[in-house]
Every structure is written in C-alpha cells, then in structure tokens.
C-alpha cells in the first residue's frame, strides 16, 4: 500500500468522525453548542499534537536524557520508528566502539610503528612502537607537524620528493628503520616504521662468524697441506718427518676442537634441542672439571676445588661444558706457577660457580665483548694457548638455557674472576 495513504486514511476518518459528531450536536442542540464543542475538541487535538512535538523536540536535542511517550494515533508509529532507529544506532555504536577498541589493541601490539597523519603531516595518532622508534608521544605531540618532530635530513628529503612507492632506510635514535608512507582516504596518510636493527646485527654476526670460522680453519689447513706438499716433493729424514707429523697432528686437533665447539654452539641455539633438565650431582661434575683442568695444566699450576653449595637442576653435559671452558681458560691464560681456585658455593639465587686465577688479566675495555664468538683480547696469545675463541660464547648460551648469568671482574696483570650464578633446584 502507498505509505501516503497509510498516513492520510486515518486522518480523513478522524476528520469525518468529527464532522459527523458536530452535525449531530448541531441537530440536537443547535449551532452554538455544536461549534463550542467542536472548537474544544479541535483545541484538545492541537494541544496534544503540540505537546508531542515539544517532547519530540526535547528528545532530539538529547536522545539519552529520557524516554518518549507511547503516543496516540500516528504518533505511536512515529515514536516506535524512532525507538527502533535509536536501538539500531546504539547497536551500531556499540559495534563500532568494540571494533575501534580491537583495532587500537592490535595497533598497540604491533611490533611495527604506525603513525596516522593528515594531508599536511600533522600527527593524529601513533602506537607505542612508533613512540619508541621515533621518539614521539601521542599525548604530547598530537596536532604537531611530524617533520618538526622527526628531525632527520633523510626523512625531510623523502617527504619533499614524495616518492612513496619506495621505502626509506633511515638511521635514527641509534636504530635502523625501514620507513613507508602510505596515502589513504583523501586527507590522511599512514607512516609505518619497521625496526631492522636486530636483523642487521644478526646478519653482521653471521658474516663475522663465517669469516672468522673460515680464517680459523684456513690456518691449520695451510700448515697441514704445506707439510704434505713437502713430504710428497722430497725425502725427509725420520726426525724431520716426525716433527712435521707432530705439527700436523696438533693442527688437526685444533680443527677438531674448533668444529666440536661450533657444533656445540649450533646445538645450544637450536630449537630442536630443548633443555632436558635433571638433578645434577655437582660434586661429581666438578671433580671431572678439576681432573680435566689438571690434565691440561700438566702440573704447571696449583689448582684447588671447594664445594659448599647445593645440587641444582639442569643438563649435566651442558654445565660440564660451561664450567670446563671457564676452568680451561684459566689454565691457558695463567702463567706457569700461578694459582687457580674453583669454588661452588651458595648464593641468594641458589648457587655460584667461581673461577679465580692469578693470570694475565683482562683490560676493562675488553670485558663486555668476551662472550662474542671468536673475540680475542690478544690473538697471538690465543694461538699459543690453542683456544678456539668460542669457549665463552658456549658458556653464555649454556647459562641462557639454564636461567643463569655470568659476571667478570679482572685487572690486567693481576688475574681474573669469573662468577656463574644459577637458580637452585
């Protein structure tokens, strides 16, 4: 049915009813009473309509302030439709609020920085990652021009050129960032930052590791190949041949130790080899460490062991590797006649393994880098001691897997102290 008819038919019926009622009154009581009653009825109807209009006007100014009446006549339909529209609007508003909350939560959890700007680069919103990457603060910087907040010539050039199809690589606040600007809508732009500092550092470590490993393997291989070429090209007397074989054996063992340490590091870093923890008999483990250290020393040092701490949980093999590396380093870098003390003692966290020596010591500028792979304080000294340069890196990774940490104190020429702190069982 035509919606106009739906509205006008009831109105026409009511007007006709009023006319018939007025005619009946005119016929029964005369013209004046009929007109008076008709005017009163009309005034009542007008008053009711004005009252509903007034209520509707107040309600539209503040829909949340109150409730509309049920209405009379066509007002019932009008008010019911308004109520339905209000319910739909509240539902949509609730859904929009929930969606906006989820969006903001997702943006807050993103590792990449997100900055929303208008068409003239004024800041509208940014997430915590963008605050960390670019030094922004949403509550402080909202409404300010982003180019005034990010003071970088490379960023300014990128903005001026406007070639947003290519990302910008930017070094800012000691971070290396990949920056994208993405136009969206007609008057807004999104600035996205991706922090590649750690990726670049890992890539550099990988390159350094390959270069250092190649160098460490090349040296013994060069010695072995050189002696083999001599043996093939000329006759050697037994004493010379024996000396060459002895040197080749030493270099071969050096390569073997290096490869074993590299495999150990790879296993410690692999997610395919989770830590299998068990109760460790520390006294038995440290007796093995002491025996290995004395064998390496060959009687050149005084090596002692004190065990006054509790047993712990962990991997016996990994802990033996870590403790053994610390003890062997102390032997290698302590001159003959020096003293090495191994201690296992209680601590506030659980237990500590301490290795103290009276060796050559370490200058302060080197201590922070000692656990880097292939890092050596004195390369010539390391070749003499037959170290692989991976021992302390292995110690660091073993302790990471066991929730422990390593602290180092040393003074050049006076000795060093390496302290491993581990949680109790």
C-alpha positions as CSV (number, residue, x, y, z in Angstrom):
1,X,0.0,0.0,0.0
2,X,1.1,3.6,-0.7
3,X,2.7,5.0,2.5
4,X,1.0,8.3,2.0
5,X,-2.4,6.5,2.1
6,X,-1.4,4.7,5.3
7,X,-0.9,8.2,6.9
8,X,-3.9,10.1,5.4
9,X,-6.7,7.5,5.6
10,X,-6.8,7.5,9.5
11,X,-6.6,11.3,9.4
12,X,-9.5,11.5,7.0
13,X,-11.5,9.1,9.1
14,X,-11.0,11.1,12.3
15,X,-11.9,14.4,10.5
16,X,-15.0,12.8,9.1
17,X,-15.9,11.5,12.5
18,X,-15.5,15.0,14.0
19,X,-17.7,16.5,11.2
20,X,-20.4,13.8,11.8
21,X,-20.3,14.4,15.6
22,X,-20.6,18.2,15.1
23,X,-23.6,17.7,12.7
24,X,-25.3,15.5,15.3
25,X,-24.7,18.1,18.0
26,X,-26.0,20.9,15.7
27,X,-29.1,18.9,15.0
28,X,-29.8,18.1,18.6
29,X,-28.6,21.2,20.5
30,X,-28.3,23.9,17.9
31,X,-25.4,25.7,16.1
32,X,-23.7,27.4,19.1
33,X,-23.2,24.4,21.3
34,X,-22.1,22.3,18.3
35,X,-19.5,25.0,17.4
36,X,-18.3,25.3,21.0
37,X,-17.8,21.5,21.4
38,X,-16.1,21.2,18.0
39,X,-13.7,24.0,18.9
40,X,-12.9,22.5,22.2
41,X,-12.3,19.1,20.6
42,X,-10.1,20.7,17.9
43,X,-8.2,22.7,20.6
44,X,-7.6,19.5,22.5
45,X,-6.3,17.7,19.4
46,X,-4.0,20.7,18.6
47,X,-2.8,20.8,22.3
48,X,-2.0,17.1,22.2
49,X,-0.1,17.4,18.9
50,X,1.9,20.4,20.2
51,X,2.7,18.5,23.4
52,X,4.0,15.5,21.4
53,X,6.0,17.9,19.1
54,X,7.5,19.6,22.2
55,X,8.5,16.2,23.7
56,X,10.0,15.1,20.4
57,X,12.0,18.3,20.1
58,X,13.5,18.0,23.6
59,X,14.2,14.3,23.0
60,X,16.0,15.0,19.7
61,X,18.2,17.6,21.5
62,X,19.4,14.9,23.9
63,X,18.2,11.4,23.0
64,X,19.9,9.9,26.0
65,X,18.1,12.2,28.5
66,X,14.7,10.4,28.7
67,X,12.1,8.2,27.1
68,X,9.4,9.2,24.6
69,X,5.7,8.5,25.5
70,X,3.9,5.7,23.8
71,X,2.0,8.2,21.7
72,X,-1.5,8.4,20.3
73,X,-2.7,7.9,16.7
74,X,0.1,8.3,14.2
75,X,2.4,9.4,16.9
76,X,2.6,5.8,18.0
77,X,4.1,4.8,14.7
78,X,6.4,7.8,14.7
79,X,7.7,7.1,18.2
80,X,8.1,3.3,17.6
81,X,10.1,4.1,14.5
82,X,12.3,6.5,16.4
83,X,12.8,3.9,19.2
84,X,13.8,1.3,16.6
85,X,16.2,3.7,14.9
86,X,17.7,4.6,18.4
87,X,18.2,0.9,19.2
88,X,19.8,0.3,15.8
89,X,22.0,3.3,16.3
90,X,23.1,2.1,19.8
91,X,23.8,-1.3,18.4
92,X,25.9,0.1,15.6
93,X,27.7,2.5,18.0
94,X,28.5,-0.4,20.3
95,X,29.9,-2.5,17.5
96,X,31.9,0.5,16.2
97,X,33.3,1.1,19.7
98,X,34.2,-2.6,20.1
99,X,35.8,-2.6,16.6
100,X,37.7,0.6,17.4
101,X,38.9,-0.9,20.7
102,X,40.1,-4.1,18.9
103,X,41.8,-2.0,16.3
104,X,43.7,0.1,18.8
105,X,44.7,-3.0,20.8
106,X,46.0,-4.6,17.6
107,X,47.9,-1.4,16.7
108,X,49.3,-1.3,20.2
109,X,50.6,-4.8,20.0
110,X,52.2,-4.4,16.5
111,X,56.0,-4.5,16.5
112,X,56.0,-2.0,13.7
113,X,55.4,1.7,14.3
114,X,52.2,3.2,12.9
115,X,51.6,7.0,12.7
116,X,48.4,8.4,11.3
117,X,48.8,11.9,9.8
118,X,46.6,14.3,7.9
119,X,47.3,15.6,4.4
120,X,49.7,18.3,5.7
121,X,51.6,15.8,8.0
122,X,50.0,16.8,11.4
123,X,50.1,14.0,13.9
124,X,46.7,12.5,14.7
125,X,47.6,9.2,16.3
126,X,50.6,6.8,16.9
127,X,51.2,3.5,18.6
128,X,53.8,2.7,21.3
129,X,56.2,1.1,18.7
130,X,56.2,4.4,16.8
131,X,56.8,6.3,20.0
132,X,59.9,4.0,20.7
133,X,61.2,4.2,17.1
134,X,60.8,7.9,16.5
135,X,60.7,9.5,20.0
136,X,57.1,10.6,19.7
137,X,54.5,10.9,22.4
138,X,50.8,10.8,21.4
139,X,49.5,12.8,24.4
140,X,52.3,15.5,23.9
141,X,52.7,15.6,20.1
142,X,49.2,15.2,18.8
143,X,48.4,18.1,16.4
144,X,52.1,18.9,15.7
145,X,53.7,18.5,12.4
146,X,55.6,15.3,12.0
147,X,58.5,16.9,10.1
148,X,59.1,19.1,13.2
149,X,59.2,16.0,15.5
150,X,61.4,13.8,13.3
151,X,64.5,15.9,12.7
152,X,66.3,13.9,10.1
153,X,67.7,15.3,6.7
154,X,67.0,12.0,5.0
155,X,63.4,12.0,6.2
156,X,62.9,15.6,5.1
157,X,64.2,14.7,1.6
158,X,61.9,11.7,1.5
159,X,58.9,13.9,2.3
160,X,59.9,16.7,-0.1
161,X,60.4,14.3,-3.0
162,X,57.2,12.5,-2.3
163,X,58.3,9.2,-3.9
164,X,56.4,7.0,-1.5
165,X,56.5,3.9,-3.8
166,X,60.0,3.2,-2.5
167,X,60.7,2.8,1.3
168,X,63.3,4.9,3.1
169,X,66.1,3.3,5.1
170,X,66.7,5.6,8.0
171,X,69.2,5.6,10.9
172,X,67.5,7.4,13.7
173,X,68.0,7.3,17.5
174,X,70.6,4.5,17.2
175,X,68.1,2.4,15.3
176,X,68.0,1.3,11.7
177,X,64.4,1.8,10.4
178,X,62.6,1.0,7.2
179,X,60.1,3.8,6.7
180,X,57.0,3.7,4.4
181,X,54.4,6.4,3.9
182,X,51.0,5.1,2.6
183,X,48.4,7.6,1.5
184,X,44.8,6.6,2.3
185,X,41.5,8.3,2.1
186,X,41.7,11.8,0.7
187,X,43.2,13.7,3.6
188,X,45.2,11.2,5.6
189,X,48.5,9.3,5.4
190,X,50.0,6.4,7.4
191,X,53.7,6.3,8.3
192,X,54.9,2.8,9.0
193,X,58.3,2.1,10.6
194,X,60.0,-1.3,10.7
195,X,63.0,-1.8,13.1
196,X,65.7,-3.8,11.4
197,X,68.4,-3.0,13.9
198,X,68.5,-6.5,15.4
199,X,68.2,-8.1,12.0
200,X,71.2,-6.1,10.7
201,X,73.1,-7.0,13.9
202,X,72.4,-10.7,13.4
203,X,73.4,-10.6,9.8
204,X,76.6,-8.9,10.7
205,X,77.3,-11.5,13.4
206,X,76.6,-14.2,10.8
207,X,79.0,-12.7,8.3
208,X,81.7,-12.2,11.0
209,X,81.1,-15.8,12.2
210,X,81.6,-17.2,8.7
211,X,84.7,-15.0,8.1
212,X,86.3,-15.9,11.4
213,X,85.5,-19.6,11.1
214,X,87.0,-19.7,7.7
215,X,90.1,-17.9,8.9
216,X,90.4,-20.2,11.9
217,X,90.1,-23.3,9.7
218,X,92.4,-21.9,7.0
219,X,95.4,-21.6,9.2
220,X,95.7,-25.2,10.4
221,X,94.8,-26.5,6.9
222,X,97.5,-24.4,5.4
223,X,100.0,-25.9,7.8
224,X,98.8,-29.5,7.1
225,X,98.7,-29.0,3.3
226,X,102.2,-27.4,3.3
227,X,103.8,-30.2,5.2
228,X,102.1,-32.8,3.0
229,X,103.4,-31.0,-0.1
230,X,106.9,-31.1,1.4
231,X,106.5,-34.8,2.2
232,X,105.5,-35.5,-1.4
233,X,108.2,-33.4,-3.1
234,X,111.3,-34.5,-1.2
235,X,112.7,-37.2,1.0
236,X,112.7,-36.3,4.7
237,X,114.9,-37.7,7.4
238,X,112.9,-39.5,10.2
239,X,113.4,-36.7,12.8
240,X,112.1,-34.0,10.4
241,X,109.2,-36.3,9.3
242,X,108.3,-36.9,12.9
243,X,108.3,-33.2,13.7
244,X,106.1,-32.5,10.7
245,X,103.7,-35.2,11.7
246,X,103.5,-33.9,15.2
247,X,102.7,-30.4,14.0
248,X,100.1,-31.7,11.6
249,X,98.5,-33.7,14.5
250,X,98.4,-30.5,16.6
251,X,96.8,-28.5,13.8
252,X,94.3,-31.3,13.1
253,X,93.3,-31.5,16.7
254,X,92.9,-27.7,16.7
255,X,90.5,-28.0,13.7
256,X,88.7,-30.8,15.5
257,X,88.2,-28.8,18.7
258,X,87.0,-25.8,16.6
259,X,84.4,-27.9,14.8
260,X,83.3,-29.5,18.0
261,X,82.8,-26.1,19.6
262,X,80.9,-24.8,16.5
263,X,78.6,-27.9,16.6
264,X,78.1,-27.3,20.4
265,X,77.1,-23.7,19.8
266,X,74.7,-24.7,17.0
267,X,73.1,-27.3,19.2
268,X,72.7,-24.9,22.1
269,X,71.0,-22.3,19.8
270,X,68.7,-24.8,18.1
271,X,65.0,-25.0,19.0
272,X,65.1,-28.7,18.1
273,X,67.3,-29.4,21.2
274,X,65.2,-28.1,24.2
275,X,66.8,-28.3,27.6
276,X,66.3,-31.7,29.3
277,X,66.6,-30.8,32.9
278,X,67.6,-33.3,35.6
279,X,69.1,-33.2,39.1
280,X,72.9,-32.6,38.8
281,X,75.4,-34.1,41.2
282,X,77.6,-31.0,41.3
283,X,80.4,-32.6,43.3
284,X,80.8,-35.4,40.8
285,X,80.6,-32.9,37.9
286,X,83.2,-30.6,39.4
287,X,85.6,-33.4,40.1
288,X,85.6,-34.1,36.4
289,X,86.2,-30.4,35.7
290,X,89.1,-30.4,38.1
291,X,90.6,-33.5,36.6
292,X,90.4,-32.0,33.1
293,X,92.0,-28.8,34.2
294,X,94.9,-30.5,35.9
295,X,95.4,-32.7,32.8
296,X,95.6,-29.5,30.7
297,X,97.9,-27.8,33.2
298,X,100.3,-30.8,33.3
299,X,101.4,-29.8,36.8
300,X,102.3,-26.2,35.9
301,X,99.7,-24.6,38.2
302,X,98.2,-25.1,41.6
303,X,94.5,-25.9,41.1
304,X,92.1,-26.3,44.0
305,X,88.4,-27.0,44.3
306,X,85.9,-26.1,47.1
307,X,82.3,-27.5,47.0
308,X,80.0,-25.9,49.6
309,X,76.8,-25.4,47.6
310,X,73.6,-27.4,46.8
311,X,72.9,-29.6,43.8
312,X,70.9,-27.9,41.0
313,X,68.7,-28.9,38.1
314,X,69.9,-28.8,34.5
315,X,71.8,-30.6,31.8
316,X,75.0,-32.2,33.3
317,X,76.7,-32.3,29.9
318,X,76.0,-28.6,29.1
319,X,77.0,-27.5,32.6
320,X,80.2,-29.6,32.3
321,X,80.9,-27.8,29.0
322,X,80.4,-24.4,30.5
323,X,82.3,-25.0,33.7
324,X,85.1,-26.8,31.8
325,X,85.5,-23.9,29.4
326,X,85.9,-21.5,32.3
327,X,88.5,-23.7,34.0
328,X,90.5,-24.4,30.9
329,X,90.6,-20.7,30.0
330,X,92.0,-20.0,33.5
331,X,94.7,-22.6,32.9
332,X,95.5,-21.3,29.4
333,X,95.8,-17.7,30.5
334,X,97.7,-18.2,33.7
335,X,101.5,-18.4,33.5
336,X,103.3,-21.4,34.9
337,X,103.5,-21.3,38.7
338,X,100.2,-19.5,39.0
339,X,97.2,-20.5,41.1
340,X,93.6,-21.3,40.0
341,X,90.7,-21.7,42.5
342,X,87.4,-23.4,41.6
343,X,84.6,-22.7,44.1
344,X,81.0,-23.9,44.3
345,X,79.0,-22.0,46.9
346,X,75.5,-21.0,47.9
347,X,74.0,-17.7,46.9
348,X,70.8,-15.7,47.3
349,X,69.5,-17.1,43.9
350,X,70.7,-20.7,44.5
351,X,74.4,-21.3,43.8
352,X,77.5,-19.9,42.2
353,X,80.5,-21.4,40.4
354,X,83.5,-19.1,40.8
355,X,86.8,-19.4,38.9
356,X,89.6,-17.2,40.2
357,X,93.1,-17.1,38.7
358,X,96.4,-15.2,39.1
359,X,96.8,-15.0,35.3
360,X,97.5,-12.2,32.8
361,X,94.1,-10.5,33.5
362,X,91.9,-8.5,31.1
363,X,91.7,-4.8,30.5
364,X,88.3,-3.2,31.2
365,X,87.5,-2.3,27.6
366,X,87.5,-5.9,26.6
367,X,85.3,-7.4,29.3
368,X,81.9,-6.6,27.7
369,X,82.9,-8.4,24.5
370,X,84.5,-11.5,25.8
371,X,81.4,-13.7,25.1
372,X,81.3,-12.8,21.4
373,X,82.3,-15.6,19.1
374,X,86.0,-15.5,18.1
375,X,86.6,-12.4,20.1
376,X,90.2,-12.4,21.4
377,X,92.0,-9.9,23.6
378,X,95.4,-11.0,22.2
379,X,95.2,-13.0,19.0
380,X,98.9,-14.1,19.2
381,X,98.5,-15.2,22.8
382,X,95.3,-17.2,21.8
383,X,97.3,-19.1,19.1
384,X,99.9,-20.1,21.7
385,X,97.2,-21.4,24.1
386,X,95.3,-23.3,21.3
387,X,92.0,-21.7,22.1
388,X,89.1,-21.8,19.6
389,X,87.7,-18.4,20.5
390,X,84.2,-20.0,21.2
391,X,84.5,-21.1,24.8
392,X,82.9,-18.1,26.5
393,X,80.2,-17.9,23.8
394,X,79.4,-21.5,24.7
395,X,79.3,-20.5,28.4
396,X,76.9,-17.7,27.6
397,X,74.5,-19.9,25.7
398,X,74.5,-22.6,28.3
399,X,73.7,-20.1,31.0
400,X,70.9,-18.6,28.9
401,X,69.3,-22.1,28.7
402,X,69.7,-22.6,32.5
403,X,68.4,-19.2,33.6
404,X,71.9,-18.2,34.8
405,X,74.3,-15.3,34.2
406,X,78.0,-14.6,34.1
407,X,79.8,-11.8,35.7
408,X,83.5,-11.0,35.1
409,X,85.9,-8.9,37.2
410,X,89.6,-8.6,36.1
411,X,92.6,-6.4,36.3
412,X,95.4,-6.6,33.7
413,X,98.4,-8.3,35.1
414,X,96.8,-9.4,38.3
415,X,94.3,-12.1,37.4
416,X,90.5,-12.6,36.8
417,X,87.4,-13.9,38.5
418,X,84.5,-15.4,36.5
419,X,81.3,-16.0,38.5
420,X,78.4,-18.1,37.2
421,X,75.1,-17.6,39.1
422,X,72.4,-20.3,38.8
423,X,69.0,-20.8,40.3
424,X,68.6,-23.6,42.9
425,X,67.0,-27.0,42.2
